[in-house]
Amino acid sequence: MKFTDLGLAEPLLRAVREQGYETPTPIQAQAIPAVLKGGDLLAGAQTGTGKTAGFTLPMLQRLSSEPPKRDARGRVVIRALILTPTRELAAQVEESVRTYGKYLKLSSMVMFGGVGMQPQIDRLRQGVDILVATPGRLLDHHQQGTLDLSHVQIFVLDEADRMLDMGFIHDIKKVLAIVPAKKQSLLFSATFSDEIKALADRLLNQPALIEVARRNATADLIEQKAIPVGRDKKKDLLAHLIRQGDWHQVLVFTRMKHGANRLAEYLNTHGISAMAIHGNKSQGARTKALAEFKAGTLQVLVATDIAARGIDIDQLPHVVNFEMPNVPEDYVHRIGRTGRAGAQGEAVSLVCLDEEIFLADIEKLIKRSIPRETVAGFEPPPGERAEPIVLGRMTIGVGGTKRGGGGSRPGGSRPDARPDARRDAPRSQPQSHQPPRRDAGTPQGQPSRHGSAPRHDRVGAGHATQPAPHGQPHGRRDAPRPQARLTQPKR
């Protein structure tokens, strides 16, 4: 099958040809005709299989087939809304909209937090056909009355599973209450879960169902291997692999923000150019690091899981799990950054004894064993024993035992997801009677969607953290602040 067989208009086919594509991926071959019919769609596919083009191409075709709508002032109104979990993914999707729609008379813009609102307001006033946004900033604009979603005809929820993992379910419900009830709704997700199906039941009306691969599967083109390593030898091993393999473009994942910063500093001091990207970085720093990495001028990009969905790089050869994810599904999303669009890729996991429980959970999820490969001189030393891993209020003990807060998943919470969710969460207008700011999507002090303790960004801290109070300078809104430790007097 060719793109020419899918019923797309010539301007779209021309744009696709200019990108070097002739044959659609399986998700594109099924999703494009389904969306063109105008019905709702629930689609799942492995990450990196072309889901974005699967909904942008037919969306552009449908919108271009009729004249733009205008409000009373003559401004073009928003007819398509695409909701994404992260800023990087929002920017990437909007870039795809512009790339494929370059020969159409349709306008688009991207909207996310971490940057000023006024330029976004100015752009909205010019009129926009297609809006790509993160939930929090979208609701900010709605609260201030700076955008009108009453004319939305097509609503796309992209990476829905990541949305739920980041605690955006309440924001999604708010958005659904704003957009028209009568519309075409498309839900795309890399993985399916009971929560995703519940959301689909709420959002979609008799949807077509497309699942081009079994849920939580990893791409066959990705060569996976796990390297047992001593706890204190990981950094040296990573530098050794990069030098020995002459790797020039490596995406490395850590669990925590401060761990990403320290690893990037270590690599730089050892002659390997590296930058970190995570939720506490400014939007300018995140954009700069990603641009340099895509251009090939930056050798290593160290990222937390918050960035796993927003990085789309052609021919990315290597992904390294410097630290194993404590949520197994994140492994699928991490390694899905390589082996994209039919290209070969390699995913290497550096596993110390403490993380064997995480590796076992991952292999259970993906229903396959990951080959082990030792590197001489970096093996766990004789006598080294597994030690508990502390994640926020959750401690993973030897053998997978849990202490501290509750949690239905290994490791309890994902420390990095919640701070970024807060950064993009809507900001209410300051009022004297307002309580302190809460985490997005989760009432203060309450468990998250998975029943785990609130997410934090300290390892072995020994004390709880909380988001900065409302009204702090924007650059520090998301920095966790330690609470005072309460002690009982000795009797």
N, C-alpha and C positions, 0 to 999 in steps of 0.2 A: 504493500500500500504506500502511496505517496501523499504528500500534503495536498496535491491537486485533486485527490479523490475525496476530500473531506467536505467539499462544498464551500470553501473559503473564497472570498472575493479576491480579484487580481491585486489590489493594493497590498493586501495582507500577504499573499503568496510572494509578491516581489520582495517585501521586507524579510520574509522567512528565508528566501533564496540568498539574500545578501548576507545573512548570518551563517550561510553554509549548510543549511538543513534542507534535506529533500524527503527523508523518511521519518514519519512521526514515531515517537516512542509508544509503547502499548497504552499508557494512560492517556496520551494525547489522541491516539486513534479512536479510543472509546469515548473520552470525555467531550471532545470537540463536537461530534454530531449530536450527542445528548444535550449539550448546552444550547446548540443552535435550535433545537426543537422548542426551547422555551420552558421546559420543566425543571423542577428541583433536582439536585444531584448530591449524592453522598459518595465521595470518591476516596479511596485509599491506595497508596502505592509507596514503595520504598523511597526514601529521600534520595534526591538526585536523579529522578526518572522523568523530570520535565513537567511536574504538576503546574507550574506557573504558566507556561504556554498553553497548557490544557484548558485553563479558564480565561486567560487574557485574550487569546485569538478569537474564540467565539463571542466573548463579551464585546470586543471591538467591532466585530461584524454586526451584531445585533444593534448596537448603539448607532453605528454609521448608516444603518438602513432607514433611519427616520431622521427628520430635522431636529436640531437641538431644541430643548424646551427653555423658555425664558420666564423670569419673574416679572412683576409689575414694573420694575425699573429697566427691563430689557436685558438683564444679565442672565447668562447661561446658568442653569441650575444643575445640581449634582444628580446624575441619573444612575451612577454606579458607585458603590462603596465597597472597598476591600479592607478588611480588618486583619491585621497581623500582630503577632505577639511582641516583636522586637523592632527597634529602630532600623538596624541593619537590614532586616528582611523587608521592612516597609520600603526602604530606599531601593532595594534590589527589585522588588515587584514593580514599583513605579517606573524604574528604568526600563523594565521589560515592556511596560505599557507604552512608553515613548518609542522604544525601539521597533516594536511590531506595528505601532500606529502612526509611524512617521509619514505615511502617505494619505492619512485620513485627517479630516478637519475636526479632530477631537482634542480637547485639552485635559490635562491631568496635573495633579500635584500630590506631594507627599507631606504628611503631617505627623510629627511625633514630639515627645517631650525632650527636655534637656537643652532646648534652644528657645529663643524669644518667640512670643506669640504674635507680635505685631506684624512681622513680615508674612506670617501665615494669614493673618486677617486681611492684609493688603492684597494678597494673592486671591483669597476667596472673593473679595469685592470685584475682581476682574471677571469672575465667572469660571466655573470648572465643571467639566462633564464627569470626570472620574476622579474619585478621592481615595487615596491609599493612606491608612492611618493606624496608629496604635490606639488602644481603647481609652487610656487615660487622657491623652491630649484631645482626643475627639470629644470626650465628655466635658473637658474644660471649655472648649469652644461652644458646646451646646449650652452650658450653664451661663455663659456670657452672651448668648444670643448672636454669635458671629457666624453661624452657619445654619443652613436649612436642609434637613434631610427628608422633608415631606414628599419629595419627588423621586426618591430612589426606586428604580425599577429592577436593579440587579444588586444583590447583596452577597458578598463572598466572605466566608470565614476561612482564612488560610492558616494552616498549621494549628488546627483546633486542639489537638492533644497538648501542644505546648502552651496554648492559652490556659487550659485547665490546670496544667502543672504549675503555672505561674500565679494561680489564684485569681484569674480574670473572669471567673464565671459570673460574678455579680455585675461586673461592668458590661459583660456581654448581654446579660438580661436587660440592663438599662438601655443599651443600644437597640435591642430588639423592640423595646417599648417606644422608641423614638421613630424608627423607620416604618414605612407603611406596612400594613399586614399583607396586602396584596402585592407580591413581588416575586421575582425568581431568586431562589436562595440556593447557594452552592457551598457545601462544606467539604473541605479538603483536609486530609490528615495523613500523616506518615504511619501512624499506628491507630488501631481501633481498640476501644475499651468499652466497658459497660457505661462509663460516664459519657463517652463520645456518643454512644447510641442513644442515651437519654437526652443529650443536647440535640441530636438529630431529630428525635421525636418531637421536640419542642419547636424547632426551627423549620423543618422541612415538611412539605405536603406531598405525599405519595412520590417520594424521590426515586429516581433511577439509582441503582447501586452498582458501583464499579470497584472491584478490588483486584488489582492485577498481580498481586503477590500475597502469599499468606502473611498474616499480621506479624509484625516484629521480626520479619526476616531481614537478613543482610544480603547485599548484592553479591552475586557469584564472582564478579570481576574484582572484588577486593580480596587480596591475599592477607589473611589475618594470622598473627602469631603473638604469643605471650612469652616474655623473657623473664624468668625468675631472677631477682636481683636483691642484693643486700640493702637493707633499709637506708643506710648512709651512703650508698654508692650510686643512687639513681641519677644525680646530676652529672657525675663523671661518665656514667654509661651513656646518657643522652648525648653528651658532647662527643664521646667516642663514636657512636653510631653516625652522627652527622658528618664527622670528619672522614671516617673510614668509608662510608657510603657515598661521600661527595654529594650530600643532599643540599640542594639550593633553595628548596621551597618546602618548609615543614610546618604543619599546623600541630601545635602541642596543647593538650588539654590538662588543666589542673582542676581540683575541686573548689579551691578557695581563691579569693581575690589576692590576698597578701602572698599566697604561695605563687601565684602567677607573676607578681611583681618581683619577688626574690629570684625566681627562676630566670626571668628575662635579664635581671642584673647580672646573675652568675654567667649566663651565656655571653653577654657583652664583654665582661671582664676576661673571658677566655677566647676572645677573637671571633665570636659568632654573632652576627648582628641579629638582635631580637627586640621585640616590643610586646607589651602586654595589652590585652583588650578585655575589659569587663565593665560591670555596671557602675563602678565608682570613677571611671575615666570620663572626662568631659567628652561631649559629642565631637568636638573638633579633634581631640586626640584619637578617638575611636575611628573617625573617618580617615584621618591621616595614616594611621597604622594599617588599616585595611587597604587603602589605596596603594601604599608602598608595597604591601605584600602581594597584591594582585599584579602590580607592575614588575615584580621580581627583584626589586631593589632591596627588599627586606628578606633575610634568609629564614627567620623563624618568627612565627606569630604565636604567642602564648595566650590561650583563651580559657575562659571559664564556660560552663555549660550554657550561660545566657547567650553566648555568641554562636552556639552550635548550629542554629537554624538560619542565621543571617549571612553565612559565608558561602558564596557560590563562586568557585574559581575553576575555570577551565583547566583540565589536565593537572589538577593538584595531585602530586605523586605520593605524598607521605602524610599520614596522620599518626600521631603518637599520643597514647594515653600515659602521660607521665604519672598521673594518679588515676586509679580506677574509679569510675563513677559509682556512687552508693545507690543510685537508682538504675536498675538494669536497662530500662528503655533508653537512657541517655547514651549508652554505648552504641546503640543502633544509630542514633542521630549524629553522634560524634564521627564515627567512621564513615558515615554517609557523605561526608564532605569530600571524600576521594572516591574513585571508581564511578564518576558521574558521566552520564550521556555516552555510555559505551566504552569509556576509557578504563585502562587498568589502574589499580591503585594498591597501596600497601598500608595496612593498619598494624602498628606495633604497640603492644601494651607492656609497660614495665611494672611487674607485679612483685611486691615484697610479701613476706609471709603474712603481714597484717591484712592484706587485701585478697587473700585466697577465697574468703567468703564472698566477696563481690564478684570475683571471676566465676565462681560456681553458680551464682545467681544469674549471671549473664549467659552462661552456657545453657542453663535451664530455659531461659527465655528464648534464645535463638535456636534451640534444639540442635545444637551441634557442638562438638568439642573443638576448642581453639588449640592448635598445635603449640607445644612448648619448644623453645629453642634457647639453649644456654650460651652465654658469651664468657669465655675464659677470663678469669680475674674479677668478674663482677657478681659471681654467685653469692647467695646468702652465706655468711661465714659459719663454720661449724659451731653449734651451740646457740645460734640466734633463734629466738623464739618469737612467736606472734605476740603483739601487744595490742591492747584495745585502741580503737580509733574514736576520738571524741568529735562529734559534729553537733555544734550548738548544745542542746540539752540531752542529746542522745549519745550514748556510748555503745559502740559495737565491740563486744568482748571476743575473746578467743573462742572459736567455734560458732560464732554468729550470735551469741547471747547478747541481749539488749538490757541496758540499765538506764534509768533516768526517765524522760518523758515517753509517752506512748508513741506508737507508730506502726503502721501496717506494712511498711516497706523496710528493707535492709537499710540501716543508716538513718532511718527516721525522716529527716527533712533534707531539703536541698538548700544549703546555706546561700547559694548565689542567686537563686531565682527570685527570692522575695525583695531584695534591695532594688533590683531593676524594675520590678513590678511597681514598687512604691514611686520610683522616679517618674514613671509614665502615668501614674494614677492621677485622676482629676483633683485639682486643688480648689477647695471651696473658698469663697470670699471670706476674709477674716471677720469673725464675729466674736464678741466678748463672751458669749455663752457657749461657744463651741468647745467640745472636749478635745484633748490632745489628738493629733493625727494618728489614724490607725493604718495598719497594713492594708494594701489594696486587696479586696476580695475576701478578707478574713477578719472577723470581729476581733478586737483586741483581746489577747489572752486566750483565744479559742483555738482549737486544733485546726489545721489546714484541711483541704479536701480529702487528703489521704489519712487523716486522723493523727498526723504527727504533730509534734510541738512546733511552735512558731519558728521560722527559719532565721538563723543568725549567721554571722560571718567571723566567728572566732573558733579556733580549735583548742580544746583543753583550757578554755578561759577560766572556768571556775565561777563565772558569774553570768547573769543574763544580760542581754542587750535589748535596746528598743530604738525605734526610729526617732530621728530628731524631731522636736516639737514643731508644729506649724508656725511659719513666720520666720524661720531661720533663713539666712542667705541661701540662694538657690544652689550654689556650688557645694553646700554642705548638707543639703536636706536629707540625703540618704545615708550619711555616715552613721554607723551604729554608735550609740553612746552607752558606756557602762553604767549600770545602776549601782548605787551604794550597796555594799555588802552588809547584811544585818547579822549581828552576832549576839548570842545570849551571854549575859555576864556569868562568870563562874560563881558557883555557890560554895 
